[in-house]
């Protein structure tokens, strides 16, 4: 698959980055669900699988990888299908299939289950995986994303939430969004991250890393495809069927994290997700943070996550 919108495309090697404070970090590829996925792995212990959102890749979890490994976990950050160092397949970007990518990676890593930690789109897929394959999900932590059924109802009934995610509606056009994302060496990626962050957005060096990753051929197209499915399927049989499948409650302990200043997902939209969890559910709102709490305040985020993962009886 060739994306004509990548005049300044970078080689895929730009995503296999080292972490200065993690000399033991290992990059490798694993096969799952008919595709090849790049992972970055650090530490030993119970598996914690980290799932990135848009417009990022595994590197968004660099702070949590070191914190989790130091706390006695096997921390693995994967690139979702079509992003970073993973395969860019011509199809397979609906959430049910993407969730099977995730559970397939758990199996390929030789683990019986994992604690899933997802942000943004990765959070949407983590919710989905926990409902579809509960035996493979030990615990669930989601940041900056409501439950899929809550997301759907908010997008259809809440005009302010619909406006907040106007970029998703813009993604429905053919090829234009891809060209915009990669124009000027990915300048739009930097702008979106800055606009969606809280008072302390990432520095230019961080933004440059995300810009270069988006300019790898076909990445922009593959990054947008899940959002095209999410909108176009709202009234289609496959989307209605998926929404019905998500009626199955989440039955694993769940931690829901959110930034109070998130301009993409309203707090009101995210907070209603607890109704879909029939297990201990903990809501944590980070004051003064935007859409990327794990990067905006990595110490607070990692502390909350690790304390919850180590709590043998997380309260409701």
Secondary structure, 3 states (H helix, E strand, C coil): CCCCCCCCCCCHHHHCCCCCCCCCCEEEEEEECCEEEEEEEECCCEEEEEECCCCCCHHHHHHHHHHHHHCCEEEEEECCCCCCCCCCCCCCCCHHHHHHHHHHHHHHCCCCCEEEEEECHHHHHHHHHHHHCHHHEEEEEEECCCCHHHHHHHHHHCHHHHHHCHHHHHCCCCCHHHHHHHHHHHHHHHHHHHHHCCCCCCCHHHHHHHHHHHCCCCHHHHHHHHHHHHHHCCCCHHHHHHHHHCCCCECCCEEEEEECCCCCCCHHHHHHHHHHECCCEEEEEECCCCCCHHHHCHHHHHHHHHHHHHCCCCCC
